């Protein structure tokens, strides 16, 4: 009974946090809700008795979201509005749906296959961490590696985009703003 109540409570909270992430226009709210959603996901692991995975969920993913939060606040000007060029929405939605269905089919096929044989032995006396490592690097190796590559690409793309925006913002500063900045600095030093 306790597990069912906890499951529905954390499911509602997780969905609510990720709904805030998707719908809000404020970066601070979105990143804070993303961190909270990741912590609520770890509650599912604790309910299932997988304490190691729950702790890893909190440490790795929530820590990564906090690093994302720090970089987002440092690199991007979140106060200005962004004007996006709108394309054909039907093509974007259709291609996104097809891509999502293909990804789900590709990744779920090996997991639900009945003729899949495990190439790792069940070692007597191995702990939870060793068993997770054997399963992760045998049956789920491809999704694990693809997730790592996607995170690497996202990190590099974020750095490149932030670098371009910072260069543009520094070059847009006109001579009057530079003179005011110098005068303010001189006045502070003199006082």
DRENDOMI-390910 format. One record per residue: residue number from 1; residue in one letter; z, y, x of N, C-alpha, C in turn. Coordinates in steps of 0.001 Angstrom, whole numbers, plus 500000, padded with zeros to 6 digits. Layout:
BEGIN
NODE  seq  type    n_up  n_north  n_east   ca_up  ca_north  ca_east    c_up  c_north  c_east
NODE  NUM     A       Z        Y       X       Z         Y        X       Z        Y       X
...
//
This chain:
BEGIN
NODE  seq  type    n_up  n_north  n_east   ca_up  ca_north  ca_east    c_up  c_north  c_east
NODE    1     X  500000   498803  500818  500000    500000   500000  500000   501261  500861
NODE    2     X  500854   501236  501914  500930    502387   502810  499594   502627  503503
NODE    3     X  498929   501548  503925  497663    501687   504636  496590   502302  503742
NODE    4     X  496568   501915  502471  495566    502454   501549  495783   503945  501314
NODE    5     X  497035   504339  501117  497333    505760   500905  496986   506559  502156
NODE    6     X  497362   506039  503317  497061    506735   504571  495556   506824  504792
NODE    7     X  494825   505743  504470  493376    505753   504650  492731   506838  503787
NODE    8     X  493072   506879  502510  492455    507869   501630  492864   509304  502005
NODE    9     X  494095   509476  502438  494542    510803   502853  493758   511281  504073
NODE   10     X  493671   510433  505092  492961    510835   506304  491453   510900  506087
NODE   11     X  490921   510094  505182  489490    510185   504863  489181   511533  504217
NODE   12     X  490022   511952  503286  489823    513249   502645  489935   514384  503655
NODE   13     X  490960   514332  504505  491145    515394   505492  489994   515435  506500
NODE   14     X  489519   514272  506923  488407    514230   507877  487142   514809  507272
NODE   15     X  486824   514407  506050  485623    514929   505388  485752   516428  505152
NODE   16     X  486940   516886  504784  487146    518319   504561  486946   519113  505850
NODE   17     X  487464   518598  506961  487302    519307   508240  485838   519365  508661
NODE   18     X  485123   518255  508525  483716    518265   508926  482862   519078  507949
NODE   19     X  483280   519193  506700  482587    520073   505758  482745   521532  506196
NODE   20     X  483933   521887  506663  484160    523243   507168  483283   523499  508388
NODE   21     X  483167   522493  509267  482341    522643   510463  480899   522969  510093
NODE   22     X  480378   522289  509092  478980    522441   508735  478728   523724  507950
NODE   23     X  479660   524141  507132  479388    525253   506215  479841   526620  506710
NODE   24     X  480757   526703  507655  481259    528011   508059  480297   528694  509025
NODE   25     X  480342   530014  509012  479505    530778   509936  480315   531305  511116
NODE   26     X  481598   531105  511104  482472    531549   512182  482657   530420  513199
NODE   27     X  482343   530716  514451  482436    529690   515499  483874   529248  515721
NODE   28     X  484819   530165  515606  486218    529821   515809  486691   528809  514771
NODE   29     X  486353   529029  513500  486739    528096   512447  486043   526752  512612
NODE   30     X  484763   526796  512967  484003    525554   513107  484559   524687  514228
NODE   31     X  484842   525280  515373  485337    524482   516494  486766   524003  516266
NODE   32     X  487584   524811  515626  488942    524367   515312  488926   523234  514295
NODE   33     X  488071   523334  513297  487965    522260   512310  487382   520992  512934
NODE   34     X  486474   521145  513894  485926    519982   514593  487007   519260  515383
NODE   35     X  487870   520006  516064  488980    519392   516797  489929   518682  515837
NODE   36     X  490237   519311  514710  491124    518682   513729  490493   517425  513149
NODE   37     X  489200   517466  512876  488512    516275   512363  488550   515121  513338
NODE   38     X  488403   515410  514632  488478    514354   515636  489880   513756  515707
NODE   39     X  490893   514576  515550  492263    514053   515547  492491   513189  514310
NODE   40     X  491960   513607  513160  492122    512798   511953  491380   511470  512060
NODE   41     X  490269   511439  512796  489565    510170   512998  490437   509207  513797
NODE   42     X  491206   509737  514753  492072    508853   515540  493135   508194  514659
NODE   43     X  493477   508805  513539  494455    508192   512638  493953   506863  512087
NODE   44     X  492635   506730  511892  492090    505451   511416  492341   504341  512426
NODE   45     X  492207   504662  513711  492470    503654   514739  493939   503259  514746
NODE   46     X  494832   504233  514576  496258    503922   514545  496615   503076  513324
NODE   47     X  495977   503351  512202  496229    502547   510993  495796   501103  511210
NODE   48     X  494681   500915  511922  494162    499564   512172  494893   498843  513293
NODE   49     X  495810   499515  513960  496571    498879   515025  495908   498974  516390
NODE   50     X  494853   499748  516514  494175    499930   517792  494705   501211  518434
NODE   51     X  495910   501106  518983  496563    502288   519530  495816   502854  520735
NODE   52     X  495245   501970  521557  494506    502430   522731  493309   503282  522319
NODE   53     X  492538   502813  521342  491375    503576   520899  491784   504880  520225
NODE   54     X  492895   504884  519508  493384    506108   518895  493762   507151  519932
NODE   55     X  494450   506699  520992  494822    507632   522060  493586   508130  522800
NODE   56     X  492626   507250  523036  491393    507662   523709  490622   508649  522842
NODE   57     X  490621   508432  521538  489948    509362   520619  490553   510750  520744
NODE   58     X  491861   510829  520791  492520    512128   520899  492254   512756  522259
NODE   59     X  492411   511974  523317  492287    512534   524664  490853   512940  524966
NODE   60     X  489917   512027  524744  488540    512274   525165  487825   513220  524215
NODE   61     X  487767   512858  522943  486957    513655   522036  487586   514995  521707
NODE   62     X  488878   515004  521450  489513    516283   521148  489545   517159  522391
NODE   63     X  489737   516556  523556  489655    517320   524799  488268   517883  525023
NODE   64     X  487251   517092  524699  485875    517572   524837  485594   518700  523855
NODE   65     X  486129   518602  522659  485931    519674   521681  486642   520946  522142
NODE   66     X  487797   520810  522759  488471    522000   523271  487686   522624  524426
NODE   67     X  487056   521794  525268  486196    522345   526322  484987   523033  525698
NODE   68     X  484423   522438  524669  483319    523068   523944  483767   524391  523343
NODE   69     X  484962   524412  522806  485537    525626   522233  485634   526724  523298
NODE   70     X  486130   526357  524476  486280    527345   525541  484921   527877  525989
NODE   71     X  483951   526987  526183  482627    527437   526598  481958   528264  525500
NODE   72     X  482145   527869  524258  481553    528627   523158  482098   530032  523070
NODE   73     X  483379   530181  523288  483979    531510   523237  483585   532349  524439
NODE   74     X  483393   531705  525599  483057    532466   526799  481591   532877  526836
NODE   75     X  480695   531977  526467  479279    532211   526701  478557   532918  525565
NODE   76     X  478996   532717  524343  478214    533212   523225  478904   534373  522544
NODE   77     X  478100   535328  522130  478609    536458   521364  478633   536030  519907
NODE   78     X  479802   535680  519418  479900    535150   518057  480006   536243  517007
NODE   79     X  480056   537504  517427  480200    538578   516444  478858   539031  515882
NODE   80     X  477784   538800  516616  476482    539265   516114  475844   538187  515244
NODE   81     X  475018   538644  514325  474359    537703   513427  473094   537167  514092
NODE   82     X  472773   535942  513778  471604    535290   514346  470528   535211  513275
NODE   83     X  469332   535678  513612  468214    535593   512685  467355   534398  513083
NODE   84     X  467247   533457  512180  466491    532250   512459  465141   532301  511777
NODE   85     X  464147   531750  512439  462818    531649   511850  462789   530398  510982
NODE   86     X  462520   530571  509711  462516    529453   508781  461123   528837  508701
NODE   87     X  461053   527551  508947  459789    526835   508822  459710   526161  507457
NODE   88     X  458852   525186  507361  458726    524421   506133  459932   523490  506012
NODE   89     X  460765   523731  505021  462004    522972   504888  461752   521512  504524
NODE   90     X  460688   521230  503789  460411    519848   503386  460060   518982  504597
NODE   91     X  459324   519543  505536  458980    518783   506737  460227   518527  507574
NODE   92     X  461070   519535  507722  462281    519388   508521  463211   518353  507894
NODE   93     X  463423   518434  506589  464311    517489   505911  463724   516079  505955
NODE   94     X  462426   515953  505728  461790    514639   505746  461854   513983  507109
NODE   95     X  461521   514742  508148  461577    514181   509504  463005   513855  509916
NODE   96     X  463966   514676  509500  465371    514398   509815  465841   513125  509124
NODE   97     X  465448   512950  507862  465842    511744   507130  465216   510501  507751
NODE   98     X  463951   510559  508105  463294    509414   508734  463949   509093  510080
NODE   99     X  464241   510125  510869  464883    509904   512163  466278   509305  511996
NODE  100     X  467038   509791  511019  468387    509261   510797  468338   507803  510356
NODE  101     X  467415   507470  509463  467296    506078   509010  466888   505168  510164
NODE  102     X  465957   505621  511000  465541    504805   512148  466689   504598  513129
NODE  103     X  467452   505634  513392  468577    505493   514319  469606   504513  513780
NODE  104     X  469912   504604  512493  470881    503687   511893  470364   502253  511956
NODE  105     X  469097   502046  511653  468540    500690   511708  468513   500141  513126
NODE  106     X  468140   500955  514083  468061    500482   515464  469442   500102  515996
NODE  107     X  470440   500921  515703  471765    500647   516249  472533   499599  515454
NODE  108     X  472252   499450  514171  472995    498469   513384  472395   497072  513468
NODE  109     X  471136   496954  513827  470510    495632   513885  471217   494677  514844
NODE  110     X  471514   495076  516087  472215    494123   516962  473646   493849  516518
NODE  111     X  474265   494799  515847  475664    494629   515471  475839   493681  514287
NODE  112     X  474863   493662  513381  475005    492816   512193  474197   491528  512299
NODE  113     X  473552   491330  513429  472728    490140   513607  473609   488898  513645
NODE  114     X  473169   487858  512949  473952    486619   512903  473627   485693  514070
NODE  115     X  472453   485823  514660  472095    484932   515758  472411   485534  517122
NODE  116     X  473218   486557  517158  473581    487186   518424  474704   486397  519063
NODE  117     X  474508   486018  520300  475543    485274   521014  476215   486205  522008
NODE  118     X  477494   486043  522139  478247    486873   523064  478122   486290  524464
NODE  119     X  477755   487116  525419  477613    486667   526787  478866   486913  527610
NODE  120     X  479918   487300  526961  481168    487531   527672  482184   486490  527206
NODE  121     X  482906   485924  528127  483907    484928   527727  485179   485601  527229
NODE  122     X  485870   484921  526377  487165    485412   525936  488192   484957  526966
NODE  123     X  488694   485897  527723  489595    485583   528816  491011   485498  528277
NODE  124     X  491674   484391  528577  493061    484236   528142  493942   485175  528953
NODE  125     X  494814   485875  528275  495728    486788   528943  495171   488176  529170
NODE  126     X  493925   488404  528758  493359    489745   528916  493933   490657  527840
NODE  127     X  494222   491876  528238  494799    492829   527301  493746   493498  526453
NODE  128     X  494208   494419  525627  493325    495143   524721  492281   495955  525484
NODE  129     X  492687   496583  526582  491769    497411   527356  490654   496581  527974
NODE  130     X  490992   495407  528524  489974    494550   529126  489010   494015  528079
NODE  131     X  489515   493645  526919  488649    493145   525840  487707   494242  525343
NODE  132     X  488230   495466  525204  487378    496585   524782  486291   496828  525813
NODE  133     X  486648   496784  527095  485664    496974   528154  484583   495912  528138
NODE  134     X  484952   494650  527917  483958    493568   527896  483006   493721  526713
NODE  135     X  483535   494071  525560  482674    494247   524384  481809   495488  524533
NODE  136     X  482403   496568  525039  481678    497829   525156  480521   497732  526129
NODE  137     X  480696   497016  527219  479648    496949   528235  478768   495712  528122
NODE  138     X  478877   494974  527024  477947    493872   526777  477193   494109  525478
NODE  139     X  477864   493940  524357  477187    494040   523059  476801   495471  522710
NODE  140     X  477651   496426  523046  477414    497815   522663  477008   498682  523849
NODE  141     X  476367   498114  524857  476009    498873   526051  474961   499943  525753
NODE  142     X  473946   499616  524979  472867    500577   524709  473372   501783  523907
NODE  143     X  474106   501602  522804  474633    502801   522119  475573   503621  522994
NODE  144     X  476353   502953  523823  477276    503654   524718  476513   504508  525719
NODE  145     X  475483   503957  526323  474691    504701   527305  473896   505830  526642
NODE  146     X  473363   505590  525446  472625    506640   524754  473537   507804  524364
NODE  147     X  474754   507501  523968  475704    508574   523651  476016   509394  524901
NODE  148     X  476154   508735  526033  476420    509454   527277  475237   510348  527656
NODE  149     X  474020   509845  527498  472830    510640   527834  472707   511829  526881
NODE  150     X  472974   511614  525584  472888    512718   524622  473925   513798  524932
NODE  151     X  475137   513411  525323  476145    514404   525692  475733   515176  526941
NODE  152     X  475125   514480  527906  474661    515152   529112  473551   516158  528802
NODE  153     X  472604   515760  527961  471511    516663   527584  472055   517875  526829
NODE  154     X  473009   517656  525926  473598    518769   525177  474335   519729  526103
NODE  155     X  475028   519190  527092  475754    520047   528026  474784   520880  528861
NODE  156     X  473742   520257  529392  472767    520989   530202  472049   522038  529349
NODE  157     X  471678   521690  528124  471000    522645   527245  471915   523824  526915
NODE  158     X  473186   523569  526690  474126    524658   526418  474274   525594  527597
NODE  159     X  474301   525031  528793  474412    525866   529985  473152   526704  530172
NODE  160     X  471992   526106  529961  470728    526835   530105  470635   527956  529080
NODE  161     X  470959   527661  527819  470893    528689   526781  471894   529806  527026
NODE  162     X  473090   529447  527469  474091    530478   527744  473659   531345  528909
NODE  163     X  473050   530746  529919  472569    531521   531065  471483   532492  530670
NODE  164     X  470563   532084  529815  469497    532985   529375  470058   534136  528563
NODE  165     X  471017   533874  527690  471578    534936   526857  472391   535908  527698
NODE  166     X  473093   535405  528723  473869    536308   529567  472948   537187  530393
NODE  167     X  471850   536625  530911  470896    537435   531661  470310   538524  530777
NODE  168     X  469964   538175  529547  469380    539158   528632  470390   540241  528284
NODE  169     X  471651   539867  528092  472645    540874   527725  472955   541792  528897
NODE  170     X  472886   541290  530122  473140    542148   531274  471978   543100  531537
NODE  171     X  470762   542663  531277  469617    543537   531522  469431   544575  530425
NODE  172     X  470017   544354  529260  469871    545306   528163  470826   546495  528269
NODE  173     X  471754   546419  529201  472696    547517   529349  471946   548737  529906
NODE  174     X  471990   549838  529194  471230    551006   529634  472040   551861  530608
NODE  175     X  471413   552860  531154  472035    553691   532180  473243   554451  531654
NODE  176     X  473215   554855  530389  474340    555599   529817  475582   554713  529734
NODE  177     X  475403   553464  529324  476542    552552   529250  477111   552264  530631
NODE  178     X  476248   552167  531639  476712    551933   533006  477509   553139  533495
NODE  179     X  477022   554356  533194  477733    555578   533606  479097   555669  532922
NODE  180     X  479159   555334  531627  480440    555351   530910  481408   554330  531490
NODE  181     X  480902   553160  531849  481741    552124   532434  482301   552578  533779
NODE  182     X  481462   553233  534582  481929    553751   535871  482980   554831  535676
NODE  183     X  482745   555749  534742  483705    556823   534487  485036   556279  533999
NODE  184     X  484997   555313  533113  486245    554714   532624  487017   554042  533758
NODE  185     X  486290   553358  534637  486946    552687   535759  487554   553711  536712
NODE  186     X  486846   554806  536993  487355    555847   537880  488572   556515  537266
NODE  187     X  488528   556780  535961  489667    557415   535291  490905   556524  535315
NODE  188     X  490708   555217  535159  491854    554300   535194  492450   554240  536589
NODE  189     X  491602   554275  537615  492094    554229   538991  492854   555507  539322
NODE  190     X  492356   556651  538864  493003    557941   539158  494340   558102  538454
NODE  191     X  494510   557479  537302  495766    557634   536569  496737   556612  536949
//
